[in-house]
Amino acid sequence: MSAKALLFDVFGTCVDWFGSVSSTLSKLADELNPDTDINAITLAWRQAYFDGMSEVRNGNQPWRRVDEIHREALDRLLLEHGLDQLSEPQRIQLNLVWHRLAPWPDTRKGLAMLRKQSYVATLSNGNLDLLMDLQRFGKLQWDNLFCSDLFQHFKPDPETYLGACRLMNLPPEQVMMVASHRSDLAAAESFGLRSAFVRRPTEFGNIIPADSAIQGDFDYVADDFIDLAQQLEQTT
Amino acid sequence: MSAKALLFDVFGTCVDWFGSVSSTLSKLADELNPDTDINAITLAWRQAYFDGMSEVRNGNQPWRRVDEIHREALDRLLLEHGLDQLSEPQRIQLNLVWHRLAPWPDTRKGLAMLRKQSYVATLSNGNLDLLMDLQRFGKLQWDNLFCSDLFQHFKPDPETYLGACRLMNLPPEQVMMVASHRSDLAAAESFGLRSAFVRRPTEFGNIIPADSAIQGDFDYVADDFIDLAQQLEQTT
């Protein structure tokens, strides 16, 4: 079951977007409107990202970078949550919170372990400069950053998974998708890739239950990246 | 004259292809045919790469990865130079010499200095897995690997330079091309990018003179990456 390359979902799988976004919003709200429902605005911002991608995937919107989807949603949410006094420079800065998301505690070490066994690359719906910034912010070393903008398609469109395989010159069966989301892995499997589920139970704070899986649901099911590296070492 | 991102040509500019390829061929010839003209076969292999890309750029050939261009040329050159006894596994291995080219002595340190000032990324005609391997082999840390296969165009086609700018969401005037080849920089300038020439006088061993430039020919002219980092530091 060895894979020559691992492709990683990023938001939720590698980085704790909920923690980073909610703590940034929290600091802002303390100054501007202490009654702000931080959890609600954080989750609504994330939901708007999914809705924005769906509009593109359905053909209702032309291609858009995730930064743009985030920004449009931010303006609406600031208005709805009584934070509309934010200036344009403050909004630009706040939108960049998605470029500075903290890795989970195991991410850096686990990724370095996995990189000794195979190529490690992102396969994210984020735009490229967002991923470049996350790589720097988290002090991560990827072999490559695959992102939606390269293909002008969002996951789970086949162009993303198969495009990354093609660019690495690897058949899908030699590539494994790593994600904390069942739908991402199910799509990857349907296009011939292998699958590794990594549990991130606090992805949505503790507000919404995160996806879960048990052994057998996917090729691998791991508690974190270090666990995944150890499991892969034992089977290769 | 600050640039938010630097794009690097790779073969010759970052790595010593002549030294790595000729020393690998030399070891092989010692065993198989000590009379082999190592310089001639090394230069001919490099020339075949340019010819192969021209065929694609002229529309005479469909899109091809550089690995394929290298391999086709290798088979012809082995025959011409009395080394045709090489087995298929040996040929596969030999062709991968282009994935294991030594960086110049200043490359790693200079790149790390430059990365503190701006994004640093490749913009190479090599295929992606070749660049991933060179990154690992040279222990280099790039922000991203831009390569011909992303755009299905070779430099100096505009799709490469402008494609990298677009994916980083930067206007060309905020991006600087770094190369040891005048033609690469002239093309980049014609599409609005800035230019930095780095002298690599022994790019072709000492068999063929390498490109040279004097101050004023380009936005920057430097002796190596460390010199370039120091010059950029002083002007930003």
Interface residues (C-beta under 8 A of the other chain):
Chain A: R65 D67 Y119 N127 L128 D129 M132 Q135 R136 Q141 D143 N144 L145 D149 L150 L167 M168 N169 L170
Chain B: R65 D67 Y119 N127 L128 D129 M132 Q135 R136 Q141 D143 N144 L145 D149 L150 L167 M168 N169 L170
